Amino acid sequence: MTTQNELRKIAGQLIMIRFPGTVLDAATADFLKANSIRAVCLFRGNMTDSEQLAKLTADLRAVMGPESLIGIDQEGGAVVRSTWVPAPPAAMGLGAANDTDLAYRTGAAVARAVKALGFNWNFAPVLDLNNNPHNPVIAERSFGAEPKRAAELAMSWMAGSHAEGVACCVKHFPGHGDTNVDSHRDLPTVNKPVEELDRLELAPFRMASGAAPAMMTAHIVYPTLDPDNPATMSRRILTGLLRDEWKYKGIVITDGMDMHAIAGRYGVGNAAVRALTAGADMVMALGTTETQNETLDSIAAAIASGELTMDEVKARLDRLASLALAYPCKPRSYKEDAADREVMAEGWRRSLTAYGAPRRPAKGANVRLVVRQDVVSDGVSEAGVPAEEVAASLRRLYDVELVTFANADTFDWSALPKDGRFTILASTSRLRYGQHARDTWRPDLHLALWNPYQALDIQAPSLMTYGFARPALDAVNGWLSGELEATGHAPVPGFA
């Protein structure tokens, strides 16, 4: 008879955890060993610099063994965890550049950097089609709205990563692009006929299913596929559609089970069991040690009762072992930093997109820069670029007066002096603008430095970068100085 301790060790191989801090403390190491956990995901709070992070991942490998899976969300644009390595353009920026070779080189460069830091699994690229301009969580993380081209660009990015030895995990199956709710906060629904899902949301995942070693599930209800369960816990979707119909052979991992869409409605332990019995191979049990213990106990109980059979468990463990062996977690030296920065800079330059015939202020002109006061994160992305950093970048070309606002819904644009200064609005958050800003803000130029859809909110000519990393600001300056043209084309509707 299998003991409770043995069952927990089996359960531990089916979950991925997170933990706080920048070192592997004794309590976390003991927890990993005691439960045979071999998968962790690291976030910005686990990182300070390359030396620290390389030691942390080495310590994790030493504890978790040769089949370790150490994951990171290094998508590009605003979703990067290691912020000091070469900064990749966002997926939509690559969609705007529309070059599969550039996408391949970008994916390869991302992989080289994260592999040198000790990772072997990257939760990217995003295959969601952003066909809803009010989507609060995908937006520029998507390669575009046209299924075939988005899939081609994503698969090129993925091929580049695989060539450098880092496994990709496409997300968020069956598609998070047409939602106006963030599943980190609530449970979205995408209520479309199956035929429309086949034509749009599902198409990129189906195209990539033969090449993707892993897919991440979406915490979303698709009533025409399964009216009763979000995809993460739907046997009809994960087994019936993905495994049986599409013959998918790779890993299925859930999105974070601590997200309100799941944890708040179903309870983390119950939800983990339901995800595994639906067809998931691994549960992303981020949460806390308390919720991780609850998850382990629930999975162990499900194995003991036969709700999750040993044959099903073995099939999952075999798939996970195959992934770890195909993409072993071992560090590499990183001598390509300078060359990779140039690859990334090329991507940022070629993604620049003009909307509404923007004009450049003359060199040395008096400029008034209006930008939000605080830098914010939506919980998924890194915090936006500080106002002073945007101002410092523009001061390389102009005399800049910086004006900041705390609340876009109350900032009085008409109170700005009428002194002839060329006024630039720089948008540095993902939030769409409300009616007040739409009705009353009138800059001479709008720099949409994050969410390109903000260019539709403000009645002004715009330059869209799809992200705010340093090379994005450099590309903006290249355009402002006349050294660079904006050759990108927004790969989503509304910008014709």
N, C-alpha and C positions, 0 to 999 in steps of 0.2 A: 504493500500500500504506500502511495506517495504521501510524504509528510507535508504539513503546512509550509515548512521552511523550503522544501523542494519545490512546492507549487509556486511559492513567491519567486523563487529563482527562475522558474520558467516564465512567469508573468513579467519579471524584470527584463527579460530579453525582448519583450513585445512593446516596451514603452521607451519614449525619449523624454528626458527631463531637462529642466534648466535649474540653475542654482545661483545665488547672489555672490558677488565678490569677484576679485581679480586673482585669487589664489585658490588652489584646491585644498581646503581645510580638512582636518582629520575627520570631522563628522561627515562631510560629504563623501570623502573617500571610503569611509566605512559603509555608508549607505549604498554606494555603488557596488562595492564588493559583496556585501551581505545579500544583495538582491540580484546579483549577476547582470546589472544594467550595463549595456554596452553602447548606448546612444545618448548623446547630449546635444543640445543646441545652445550656442553662446550668443549673447546680445551685447549691445554697446556697453552696458554696465559691467561686463566681464573683461573689458579691454582698456588698456592705457597706451601701450606701444608694442612694437614688434617683439622686443626682447621678452617683455612680460607675457605676451600672448603665446609665443612659441614655448615658453616654459610651462604655461598652464596646459596647453594641448599635449605637450610631452608627458606631463604628470597624469593627465587623463588617460592617455594611451597605456601608460605603465600600469594603471589600475584596471582599465577595462579590457585590455588584451589585444591580440592581433586582429580581431574582428570589430574593432571600434568603429563607430560611425559618429563623426564630430561634424555637426551641421552649423550653417550660417545662412542668413538672408543677405546675400550680396548681389542684389538685382541690378543696381545702378540707379542713377538719378537720386531721388530722396531716400530710397530704401537701400542703405548700405550700413553695415555695422562697423567695419574697419574703415575709419574715415581718413587715415593717413596714407593709405596705399593709393596708387593711381585711380582717379575718380571716374567710374564708367558713366557714359551718358544713359539717360533713361531709355526704356524700351521704346516709348513713343518718339523720342528723339531719333532713334535708329529707324523707326518707321518713317519719320519725316525725311531722313537721308535716303532711305529705300535702296540699300545696297547690302546684299547678302554677304559679300566678302568682308565689308566693314563689320557686320554683325558677327561673323566668324572670328575675326581678329579681336573684337571686343570680348567675346566669350572666352577666348583663349587667354587674353591678358588678365581678365578677372580671375580665372582659374590659377594662373601662375602665382598671383599674389596670395590668394587664400590657401593654396597648397603649401606655400612657403611658411605660412603661419600655423600649419598643422591641421587644416580642414580637409575632408575628403568628400563632403556632401554639401552642395549649395542649393538652397530652396529657390530656384530660378531655372528657367525664365517663366514669366507670366504668360499664360495662353488665353487669358480672358480677353474678349473683344469689348473694348469700351464703346458700346453703342448707346450709352446713357450719359449725356453731358452733366447730369447732376449726381453722378456716382461719387460718393464721398471718400472712397478708399482705393479705387483703382486708377482712374484718370490716366496720367502719364506713365503709369507702370505697365500699360498695355501697348503692344506694338501697333495697334490700330483697330479698325472696325471691319475690315474686309478679311474673311476667314482664311483664304488661301495665302494671301501675302503675309498676313500676321504669322501664320504657321511656318511659312518658308523662312522668314527672318528669325523667328524663335528657334527653329531647328538648326539654322546656321550657327546661331549663338551657342546652342547646346553642343553642336559638333565641335566647336572650338574648345569648349570646356572639357569635353571628353578626351580630346586629343592631348590635353595637358594633365589628364588623370584625376579630374574632379567630377564626381557624379552630379548630374542635375536632377532636380525634382520639379516638373512642370506643375503649375497651379493656376486656378483653383477649380478643379473638376467638379461639376460639369460646366462651370462658367459663372463668374462673379461680375461680369461687365455691365449687365443691364439691371443694376440694383440702385436704389436711392437710400439704402440703409447699410450701415457698416456692421458686419456680423460680429465685430469685436464688442458691439454694444447691444445688438438685438438680432432677432432671427428674420432675415429677409425672405421674400417669396418672389420667384420668377414664374409668373403664370402665363405661359405661352403654349400654343399647340405644339405637339411633338414635331410636326413637320418644320416649324419655324426654328425650334431648338436644333434639329438636325442640320438645318441650313446655316445657322449662325453659331450659337454657343458651343454646340458639341463638335462642330466641324474641325477646329484646330486640334482638339484633343484626339479626335479620331485619326487625323493625319499624322500626329506625332506619336501615336500609341505604339508603333513598331520600333521607335528609336528611343523613347523616354524610359530610362531605367526606373523612374519613380514618378508617381503622381500624388499630389496633395488634394484632399477632398475639400469641398466648400460646405460651410455650415448654412445651407440655403435650402428651402423647400421648393421643389419643382412639382407642382400638383399634377401635371399631366404625365409625369414619370412615376411619382409616388406621392399621393396626397397626404400621407400620414407621417412621413419621416423626412428630416433634412438629409441631404445626400450623404453626409458623413455616417449616418446610421441607417441607410437604405440598402437592403439586400437587392431590391429590384435594380438599383443603379450600380452599386459596386460589384455585385456578382452577376446579375442578369444581363445588364448592358455591357459593363466594362470587361468582365472576365469571359462570360459565355458568348455574347454576341460579337464583341470586338477581338476576343482571344488575347487579351492583354496579359503579358507574362511578367511584368515588372512589379515593383513594390507599390502598394497603396498605403499612404500615411495620412493620418488625419491632420487638419489644421489644429491649432492650439485648443485643447479641450477646456482651458480655463476661460475661453471667450464667453461673453454673456449669452450669446445665442445658444450655447450648449449648457454650460455649468449652471446658469441661473434657472434653466427650465427642466433639466433632466437629472442633475446631480452628476458629479464627475465619474464616480465609480460605475453607476448604471450606464452612463453614456459610453464609457470605455468598452464595456462588455457588448453593448449594442453595436458599436462600431466594428469590433472584431468579428462578431457573429454575422454582421452584414457583409463582411469581406475585406475589411482593412487588415493590413499586415502589422502595422505599428501605430500606436496611439501616442500623440504628442501631449504628454502629461506635464505641461509646463508648471503652472500653479505654484504651490508651496510643498514642503515636505509632508505636511498634513494631507493635502489632497493627493499627493503622489502615493502615500501609504494607503489611502482609501482606494485609489485606483488599483494598486497591487493586490490588495485584499479582495476586491471585487472580481478581478480577473482570475485570481487563484481559486476563488469559490466557484466561478463559472467552469473552470477546468475540472475541479473536483466533482461537480454535479453532472458533468457531461454536456452542459449547455454549449461549451466550446470543446469539441472532441480533440483527443490527442493527435489524430490524423490531421485535423485542421491546423492545430498548433504546429505540427512538424512541417507542413507545407509552408507556413508563414516563416518559420525559422530557417528553412532551406533557402527561401527567396532572399531573406535578409543576409544570410551568410554569403550567398552568391554576389550580392551587391558589395559587401565589405571586401570580398576577395578580388573582385574585378576592379575596385577602386581602393586599393589599400591605403590606410591612413599612415602615411610616412612623410616626413618633411623633405623639402628640397631647398637648395640654395636659391636665392633670388637675385640674379644679376641683370635682369631685364627691366628694372624699375624705370630708367630714363626712356628706353624705347617704348615701354608700355604707356608712359605718360603721353608720349606723342600720339600713339594710337587713340587714346582717350580724347586728347585735345582735337584730333581730326574729327572724331565723332561729334563732339560738342559744336565744332565749327560748321560741319555739314548739316547739322540738325536745325540750325538757326532758321526760323520761319517768319517771314513778314506777313502782316495782316492789315489791310487798309492803307497801303502805301505810306509807311512811316517815313519821316524825313529826319535827317541828322542835324543837330545844332552845329553851328560853325565851330571850328577848333578854337578853344580858348573862350568860348561863350560863357555868359553868366547863366547858370542852371540852378533851378530849384528842384531838389529831389524830395518827393513825398513818399514815405515808406512807413510801414507799421513799426511801432515801438519795440514790441517784444518778439522774440523768436519762439516759435511754437512747433511742437510735434503733435501729430494726431494719434500717437501711440504706436503707429506702425513705422512711420518715417522718422528720419533724423530731424532735429529742429532746423527751421529755416535760417537763412543767412542774416546776420545782424545788420541793422540799418547802417551803422558806421562803416561796416565792411563794404557795403554797396557804395556808400559815399566816397570812401577812400579809393575804390577802384575808378570811379568816375572823375575823381580829382586828378587823375593822371592826364586827363584831357581838358577839363573845364574848371572854372571857378564855381564851386558847388556850395549852395546853402541847403542844409539838411532840415527838413520839417518832418516830425514823426507824429503819428496818431495812435491813440490807444484803442479806439473803437471806430471801425469803419461806418457803423450805423449812425454815428452822431458827429463825425468830423465835418466841419463846415468848410467846404472847398471855396465858397465865395469870400471867405475871410482872408484868403491868401492875397498878398499885396499885388496890385496891378502895376508892376514896375518894369514890365518887359522881359523879365527872366523867362527863359525857356523852361517849361515845367515838365518834369519827368515823374511819373508814378512807377514805382517798382513794387510789384506784388510778390511777397515773400512767404506766403502761407498757401495751403491747399484750399482753404475756404473760399467758396464762391461769394461774390459780393451781393449784398441785399439791395432792396429797392432804393434806399436813400443814395447810396453811392452810384447806382445805375442812373438815377435821375439827375444828379447834380455834379458829379465829378467830371471834369473836362481837362485832362492833361494834354499837353502837346504831343507827348509820346508815352506809351505804356510799355514798360518792360515786364512781361509776364514771366517771372523767374521760377515758376513752379508749375502750377496747374494751367495749362494752355487755355482751358475753357474760360478763365477769367478775362481773356481778351474779348470774349463775347459780352461781358458784363459792362464794360466801360466804353462809352462812345468816343473812341480815340484810336488812331493808328497804333499798331502794336508790333513788338518784336518778341517772339516766343522762343524760350530756350529749353523748356521741359525739365528744368532743374537749376539748382543754384550753386553748384560746386565751383571752386575757383576757376577751372577752365571754361565754365559757362560765362563768368564775368569777363574773362579774357576775350572770349569770342564776341561778346557784346561790344567791348571796346574796339575790337577789330572792325566790327561793322560801323560803329560810330565814327571811327577815324577814316573810313572809306577804304581800308585795306582789304575788306572782306564783304562779299555780298551774301544776303540771306537766301540760300538756294533750297532750303527745306520746304516740304509741302505737308501740311497737317494731314495725317492718315486717318482722320475721322471726319464725319459730316459737319457742316456748319461753317466752314472756313473758305468756301469757294469765293 
